Amino acid sequence: MPDTQLTTRPRNLSRQWLVGSLALVVLALLLWWFWPSPPEAPARGGPWRDGGPVPVRVANVTQGDFPVELKALGTVTAYNTVNVRGRVEGELVKLLFKDGQQVKAGDLLAVIDPRPYEIALQQAQGALQESQAQLRNAELDLARYRGLYAEDSIAKQTLDTQEALVNQYRGGIKSLQADVATARLNLEFTQIRAPITGRLGIRQADVGNLVSSGDALPLVVITQTLPIAVMFTLPEAELPAVVQQLRAGETLAVEAWDRSEKLKLAEGELESVDNLIDTATGTVKLKARFANAEEMLFPNQFVNVRLRVKTLQNVTLMPAAALQFGASGTFAYVVDAEDKVQLTPISVGASDGQLSVVEQGLKAGDRLVLEGTDRLRSGNKVEVIGDTPVAAQSAPATPEGKRAPRAQ
């Protein structure tokens, strides 16, 4: 038995080593099979090849006018908003408007049942006529009493009493005349007219409803939309540039854009600046006026505002995407006539996120690298890809999400 155990152990060890060796061989084969192969060199015109020219896209430096604009969020506000209510109580018998209709001041909108007020007017007029007849009779008696008193036929007390009676009737007539005027005014109030020119909202009452001046809901709301205002705020740091232009007598243009800043809704001008700065937010309120001829602006609408502070004439412009930042400041890669790049320090001013004003370092016609700057070093040979260089535009629209320019 001891000899058999010693013989079996070497055999088991040999079998374990054999299985382990086979497993290692299989693992090595799998690693070799699935190991990623090194990338092949791209063809001409593709991504950068080791040792070859660096492919880049370029754009030209241009000369042109640059509008310096301040951006803000604004709210459209109607110059006048009126809640139309009945001024007398009664049944609504006519509605003479449609929801959303444009009306002028004085247009008839609705009619309240006028019959009770016609009757009240007739009663007031009858009482007035009765009092006027009494006054005429008292005045005739007063004239006779004066004659009799002159002849010493009646006592002075009788004459004085008659004069007092005449004055009493005259006072009563003034009161009755006021009653007639009130009744006539109430009768006019049965015709509900537009107090201002504007656009109607959705009506809140129907024919047959009882209306009065104390109703919680108005009959309809009128908002003045032609012209219309936009309220917006600017940081106090940007206020001096605006005030400087206003004091110089300049008219500052204002544009209203939709939420995505892709559609310009209207053009207007700055109307006023608030007389104080909000200490809680460090901002100041401004108000712009828009003719709104196309009625693209509605009260309480949120818009993106662009306030044009000034326009820089005939300045050097570069694409903002070509601007680079380093430890020594801002610079750009300029492509020379031999298609080599030179790192050129530059100084820039106002920017709208797409174009930047070059104050120093570049001139019109210079070619700047837009794409591929991460692999460039000064003196590198480059390959300009694309049919023609991408030229900067002199008056671009600010794309969505870009930083607003600052007055310089």
ABEGO torsion letter per residue (X at the ends): XAAAAAAAAAAAAAAAAAAAAAAAAAAAAAAAAABBBBBBBBBBGBBBBBGBBBBBBBBBBBBEBBBBBBBBBBBBBBABBBBBBBABBEBBABBABBBGBBBBBGBBABBBBAAAAAAAAAAAAAAAAAAAAAAAAAAAAAAAAAAAAAAGABBAAAAAAAAAAAAAAAAAAAAAAAAAAAAAAAAAAABBBBABBEBBBBBABBBGBBBBAABABBABBBBBAOBBBBBBBBBAAAAAAAAAAAAAGBBBBBBBBBAAGABBABBBBBABBBABBBAAAGBBBBBBBBAGAAGABBBGBBBBBBBBABBBBGBBBBBAAABBBBAAEBBBBBBBAAGBBBBBBBBBBBBAGABBBBABGBBBGBBBBABGAAABBBGBBBBBBEABBBBBBABBBBBBGBBBBBBX
